[in-house]
């Protein structure tokens, strides 16, 4: 049900900009001849839509200062026009606020009155996307603006149109009965310009809502991976998704050119709006019981009261299926298929990883097996798991019994903050005893962080590991650490340390200059030439400039005398330095998914065809490091679901 509502919101992101801009531009019909309307309204609408979507990558904060004046001017304009029509045509129209007329209307018209309900849903369109405003404003700001400004302006506007129609109920001509028939001729052009600007702002709101809900679906593994660009450093909700933006633009223009009629667009948009509201009502009844812990009878009363009203409108909208309402259903079915296939296969892959990951004991026992060797260098194994050994690495070492002298399981995570301070970027922990030389590193990036290049990442990671080794040695010698050592290996593995947030890290430094400074502390030098990945000319320039030098200082104030005496820390740092000098290999998993033999035709069609097509055409995993091909090792893994 949540996915149905989500798909309808995305479908509304296609329909609302099209009908908003088209209905605003349709005011030109009163100033153009019948022969010229078709050649003016449609092209102008398409140009405005293309311009609107082309501006999305700048972010709403660049042009947001124009939105409030435009919306205020539009609301005051509607209010003034409504008051003018009420006073000029029918001052008694205020009696229409009495709900009894609604029941009299339905009682008198019966079936035809019920069918007409599907045509008035555009009166409330936009409210279903109000959640997008939460990325820009607070709850109280939205409630205050809607209650004190938006709602009264809308009521006055609709009352004014009703007052006009009450005196022109025999109106019938080639022109459509719309907003502009109640606008005086003298101010029609200024109102037309203001309406187009307001339609652009209203379209921007639903486009932002579409970006927001797709981003939320992406974080829940319910949508294929797309590029999410955060356009503001201060406000987390302001995002831009290039692929979705251009897809929405193409679909909006196609709807405009295909329908060429506000009636069909309105029927399509109305069904999408009422479906979102109906789904929201069902889900809110669950929230009342499960989150707010209110009595179930209260949730049932809420569901029956609001759900019955929305079901009435929903059934009336379905009658318009052949008159445009088929479009949101078609879009929702396509999006539902994409989201369900992606979510189902992603969850099954994660369950496969959890069931097939090997234990820490298995990794530690590899060194005792006949033929298993440790080759020089550092191996960075990228994985989505924050604990355990990934299945692709176990498959790798089972078929090729060798892995690097220093092994680091790297997990890159994006966190919902603009920037992560360098002092809080790395979480380091051990995988096994110190002699195994295996570590786990979680690297955290904010959504506005610039990912490091490979050289700086390597250098910073080695420095961080050296700092962790020195700090871990001092902790292991303390009385508190002795109690921690009594924990089981799995619990020890899950204990991670934030490196650089502790002032002790300042005592472990590195130097990238040519000169080597003398120090009373023990020093281990690492020369990282990376000659294998450089051309002869680049290698000559690099050697002329001097090799990179990374130096780790083992200060007696950081490492306890007991750890310094047995030279365990010095040996571990020397092993790290030697591995860094030997080179670094980046090991990435490359997955293939297929159904197990005997699966149904539907499952094979969804997984073997649908998911693999989406995986090949969406963005790769969230590892944004630019790994050189010479250092990259992709390990293929076949998931049999």
N, C-alpha and C positions, 0 to 999 in steps of 0.2 A: 504493500500500500504506500509506503514511503517512496518507493521508486516510481510509482504511478504519479504521485504528486510532483516529484522532482522532474520527471519527464514533461509534465504539463507546464511547469514553470519555464523550462527550457523552450518548449513550444510557444509559450506566451512571449518569450524573447524574440521569436520570429514574427509573430502576428502583431504585437502592440506597436513596434516602430512603423510597420507598414500601414496599419490603419490610422495611426495618429497623424503621420505626415500626409497620407493621402487625403484624409478628411479635411485637414487644414488647407491643403492646396486646392481642394475641390471648390473652395470659394471663388476661384477664378471662373467657374461656370456661369456666374451671374454677369461677368464682364466680357465673356467671349461668346461668339456665335456657336451654334451646335456643331458646325463642321470643324471648328478649331479646337473644341474641347478635348477631343481624343488625342490630338497631336501636341497638346500643351500640358495637361494635368499629369499624365503618366510620365513623360520624360522629366519634368521638373521634380516630381516625387522621387524618381530613381536617382537623379543627381544629388538631391538633398540627402537621401539615405546613404549614398556612397561617400559623400562628404562627412556625414556623421560618423560612420564606421572608420573612416580614414583618420579621424582625430583621436580615436580611442587610445592609441599607444602613448599619447602625451599625458594621459591620466586626468581624472576629474579635478585634481587640485590646481591644474594650470588654468582652467577656464571656469572653475567652480564659483569664482567671485561674480560671474555673470548670471548664474542660475537663480539666485535669490531675487535680484531685481526683476528678472523676466517673469518668474512665477508670481511674485507679488503684483506686478503690473497686470498679469493675466487674470488673477483672482479678483482684483479690484475692477477690471474691465467687465468680467462676467457679472459681478455683483451690480455694477452700474447699469448694464444692459437689462438685467433682470428687474431691477427697480423701475427702470423706464417702461418696460413692457407691462409690468404690474399696474403702474399708475395710469398708463395711457390706454390700455386695452381692458383690463378687468381687475379692479382693486379688490374684489371679493375672492380672488383666487387663493388667498391665505387659508380659506376654509378647507382646501384640499389637504392640509396637514392632518386633518381628522382621519384616523385609521378606518373609520366606519365606511368611508367611500371605497376603500380597497375591497372590503367584503361585499359591498353592494355591486361593485364592478364584476367580481368573479361570479356572484350569484346571478347577475343578469346575462352575462356573456357566456358563462359555463365553459364549454370546450374551447371556443375561440379565444376567450379570455385567458385560459390556461396556456394555449399555444402562443399567445402574444408575450408571455413572460420571457420566452427565450430571446426576444428582441430588445429587452431593456437591461440586459446584463452589463452593457457597456457603461451604465451609470456608476457601477462600482468597480470597474476594472482599474487596476493599479494598486488597490489595497492589498491584493494577494502578494505583491512584491515589496511590501513595506519593510520586510525584514532586511532588505538590502540597505536601508537607511541606517540600520544599527552599526554598519561599518563606518558611518560618518557622524552620527548624532547619538545622543543619549535617549533613554526611554522617555524621560519627562519632556524633552524638547519635541519629540515626535507627537506625544499625546497633546501637548499644549498647542502646537501648530495645527494639528488636525481638528481639534475640538473648537478652538477659538477663531480659526481663519478658514481652513479648507472646507469644512462641512457647511458653515453658514453661506459661503460663497456659492457652493454647489446647489444648495437649496434655493437660493435666490435665482440662480441661473435657470434651474428647471421650472420653478414657478413662473418666471418670466416667459419662458417658451410655452408653458401651458396656458398662460393668459393670452398670448398671441394666437395660439391654435384654437382657443375657445371662441374667438371671433372670426376665425378663418377655417372652420372645420370642413367647409366645402372646398377647400383649396385642393386643386389638382392641376398639374401641368407637367411638362416634360422635365422640369427640374425636380430634384429629389427634395423631400421634406427633411431639412437638416438644420444645422445651427444657424446658418447665414440668412435664412428667410426671415428671422426675427431681428436682424441687424439693420438699422436704418441705412439708406443708401449713402448718406453723406460721410459716414465713418466706416464704410465697409472695407476700404483699402487699408487703413491703419489697423483695424481689427484682424484683417487677413494676415498682415505681416506679424502682428503679435501672436496670432494663433500658430503660425509656422514656427516661430521661436519657441513657444511653449511646448509644441509637439516634439521639438528636438530635445528639450529638457526632459519631458516625460519619457521619451524613448531612451534617453541616457540612463534613467533610473532603472528601467527593466533590463537594459543591457548589463548594467552593473550587478543587478540581482542575478542574472544568468551566470556571469563570471563567478560570483560568490558561491552559488549553489554547486557549480561544477567543481570549484576548488574544494568545497567541503566533501563532495562525492569522491574526489581524487584522494583526499586524506583517508577515506574509509575504504579504499581499494574497490570502489564501485564505478570507476570511470577510467578509461585508458589514459596513460601518462601523457600529459600535455605540458607545454611550457607556461609557467605562471610567472608573470613579471609584476613585482610590487612597485607601483609608480610613486609611492610616497614613503618617506623615511619615518614619518611620525604616525601615520594612520595605517594600521594593519589591514583594514578592510578594502583599501583602494588597490585593486589588482587589474591586470590586463592579460588576457590569454589570446595570443595571436591567431592560433589555428581556429579557435571558436569564433573569434571576431570576424574573420573573413568568411567562414561558413555561414554565420548569421547574416552577413551582408548579401551573399548570393541568394540565400533562401528568402530574405525580405524582398529583394528586387524581383525574384521569381513569383512570389505571392502577389506583388503589386501588378506585374504584367499579366499574370494568369487570371486573377479575379476581376480586376478593373472595376470593382463595385464595392462600396462600403457595406452593403447589405450582406454579401457573402463573407467578407472579412469580419464583420461584426458577429455573425453566427459562429464562425470558427473561433474567434477570440473569446466569445461568451462561454462556449463549452469549456475551453481551457481554464477560464477564470473560475467557473462554478465547480469544476472538478477539483481544483486546488483548494477551494474553500471547504468542500465536502470532506476531502481527505484530512485537512487541518482540523476539522471538527471531530472526526473520529480519533485522531491522534491526541487531541487535547483532552478528550475524555479519558484516555489512558494516562495522560500526565496527571490529571486530577487525582487518580487513585494511586499511581505508582510513585510519583514525585512529590506531590503536595500532601499525600496521605489523608485525603478527604474521604468521606463515606462513599461507597459505590453507588448509593441511591442518588447522591448529588451528581455524580458523573453521568448516570443514566438519564436524569432529568435534563441535564445540559445537552446530552446527545439527542434526546427525543425532541426538545424544543427547537434547537438550531438545525439539527439534522433533517427534521421534517420540512422546514422551510427551504433549505438548500436542495433537498431531494425533489421538491416541487419544481424549482427552477431547473435542476439538472434534467429531469424528465422532459421539460418543455424544450430544452436545448437539443436533446437527442432527436426531436421531431425534425429539426433542421439539418439532419444528417446529409441529405443530398444537396442542400443549399449552402454548403461550405463547411459544415461541422465535421465532415469526414477528415479534413486536413489535420487538426490537432490529434485525432485518434491515430492517423497514419504516422505522424511524427513521433507520437508517444510509443507506438508499437516498435518502430525502428530503434529508438533510443533505449527502450526497455530490453530489447534483444541484445544490444551492445553492452549495456550495463550488467545484465544478468550473466551473460557469457563471461565477461571480464571478472566479475566478482566471484562467480562460482569457481572458475579455473584458478584464480589467484589464491583463494582460500584453500583449495585442494593442494596447490603447490606448497603453500606454507605448512599445511598439515603433513605433507610428504617430507618436508625438511625436518619438522619436529620429530617425526617417527623414525627418520633415518639418520639423524645426527648421531655422532658417536660420542661416547663418554670421555671424560678426562683420563680415566684409567686406560682406555684404549690407546690414546695418544701417548701416554707415558710409557706404555709397554712396547711402543714401536722400536725404541732404541735397543731392546733386548732381543728383537727378532733377527734371525739370520739373514744377512744381506741388506738390511736397512742401513743406509749411510746418510750422513749429514754433509751436504756440500757447502763450500764457502759462499758467503753472501747473506743478504737479508731478503727474506720472502714476505711480501705484504699480501695477505689473503683477504680479499674484500668479501664481506658477507653482510646479510641483513639481520643475522642473529646476534643477540647481545650476550649469549652464553652458549656453551657447548662448541663442538667442532662441526662445521658445515659438512653436509653429505658430499658436496663436490670435491672437497679436499680429501676426504677419506677415500673416495673413488680414485682420486689422483695418485695418492701414495700406495694404494693397494695394487694398482697396475704398474706404477713406476716407483719402486721402493727407494725413494730418496727425497729429502727435502732440505731446506736451507739451515745453516748453522744457527741463525737467529730467525725466529718465526714470529710474525705479528699478525693477528687477526684484526683487521681494520673494519669498523662499522661507521659509515658516514651518515649523520642524522641532521635534518633540517628542523630548526626550532622556531616557534612563532614569535620571534623578537627581531627587530631590525638588525642588530649587530651582536655578536658574541665577543666579549673581550678576549684578547689573546691569552690572558691569564686564566680563563675558564674554558678554553676551547677543547682541551684534551682530558679524557678520562683514561687512566692507565691502570692495568691490573695484570697479575701473573696468571699464566696457564701452566700449572705444575710447579715443581720446586725450582729454585734459582738455577740449578745445574742444567735444567732442560732448555733454557734460553728461549722460552716461549712466552709471549705477552698478548694481551688484548688491549686494543686502543679504540675508543669511541671518539670520533671527531665531530664537533658540533659547529654548524654554521647558521647564522641568521639569514633571513630572506633578502637582506641588502648587502651581505658580505660578498667580497670578491674572493673566489677560490684561488689558492696559491698555485703557482706553477710547480712542476715536478721537483725541480732543484730545491726551491725554498721549502717545499713540503718535506722532502727527504731530510734536509738539514734540521728543520724544526722538530721532526719526529725523532731523529736520532738524539738530538739535544734533550728532548722531553723524556725519552727512555733512560738516558744517562742520569737525569735528575731523579727520576722515579727509583732507579737502582740505589742511588745514594740515600734517598729518604727512606726507602723500604728497609735498608740495612739498619738505620738508626731505630726504626720502629720495631723491627724484629728483635732487637736487643733489649727493648724496654719490657717492663713487667706486664704491661697491658698486651703487648704483642704476644707474649708467651701464652696468655690465655687464649688469644685468637688462633694460635697455632693448633689448639686442640679441636678446632672446627673441622668438619669433614671437607674433603677436597672441593666438592661442588659449591659449598658455602664460601670457601676461600676464593674460588674463581669469580664469584659474583661480587666480591668486594673490590671496588675501583677507587682510585685516588685522583682528585682534581689536581693536575700539575700546573704550577705557576700561580695559583691563588695563595700559596704558602710563601712567606718571605724567604724561606730557606732556599728557594729555587735560584735566588740571585747569586748564590755561591757556586752554581754550576753554569758556566758561561761558555760561549764559543767565539772564536775569532776568525774572520774571513780575510784578514789582511796578510800581506807577505811576511811581515816581521813576526818573529816568535819571541814573546816576552818571557823572561825568566820568572819563575815563581818557586816559592819554598814548598808549595804543595806538589804532590805527585801529579804528573801530566801524561796524558795519553793523546797522541796526535793521530788525526785521521786525514789522509790525503785522498780527496775525491776527485779523480781526474775525469771519469766517464769517457775515457778515450774511445771505447768501442762504439759509442753512439755519435761521435763527432767526425766530421770530414777532416782530411789532412790539413786543410787551411785553418779550419776552426781549432783543431788540436794545436797547431803552431801558435795561433793567437792566444789560446788558453795557456799554453806553457810559457809564453812570453809574459803574460800578465801575472803568472804565478798560480800554483795550485791552491784549491780551497783547503783551508785547514780548520778542523773542528777540534777544539781542545776541551777536555773535561777535567775540572779541578776537584780533587778529593781532599777536602779540607777536614782537618781534625775536629773542627767545631760541628761539622755536619755528621760525620760518621763516627760512631763510638770507637774507643780504642780496641774493644774486643773484635769488631768487624775489620778494623784496619790491620790487626795483628794476623789474623788468618788469611788476609789478602783476598778474601772472597769477592769483595767489591771491586778490587783492582783487577782480578781475573775476569770478572764479568764485563767490566768496562773495556778491557783489552780485547775480549771476544767480540764486543759490539763494534769497537774500532776496526778490528780486522775484517769483520763482515761488511762494514760500510765501505772499506777500501776495495773489497772484492766485487762490490756491485749490488744493486737492488733489482729484484724481479717483482713485477706487479701481477698477481694472479687473480684473474677475474673469472667468475662463473658465466657460462653461456648455456642457457637452458633450451631444451626442445621438449615439447609437450605432445603426447599422443595418448589415445585411449587404449585401455587394455583389451586384449582379444575378447570377443563376445559382447562388447558394449552395444547399446541400442544405436539405431541409425541417427536418431536425434542427438544423442551425446557425441557421436563421431562427427556429425555435421557442426555441432557447436564448438567442440574442442579442436579437432583436427583442422577444420576449415576456418571457422569464425575466429577463434582465439589466436591462432597462428597468423592469420591475416592482420588482425589488430596489432599483435606484438611486432610484426615486421614493419608496420607503418606508423607506430607511435614512437615517442621518445624512449631512449635507452634508460637503464637504471640511474638512480640518483647518485652517480659518482662523477663529479664534474672535473676531476683532475685530468689534465692533458698528459696522458701517459704516452711516452715515445714508443713506437712500434718495436724497437729493438729490445725494450725491457718488458713488453707485454706478453703474458702467457694466459691464453684463454682455455679454460677447462670446460669441455662440453659435458652436459649432464642431461640425460633423457628422463623426463618425468612420465611415468606410466600411471595414468589416473583411471 
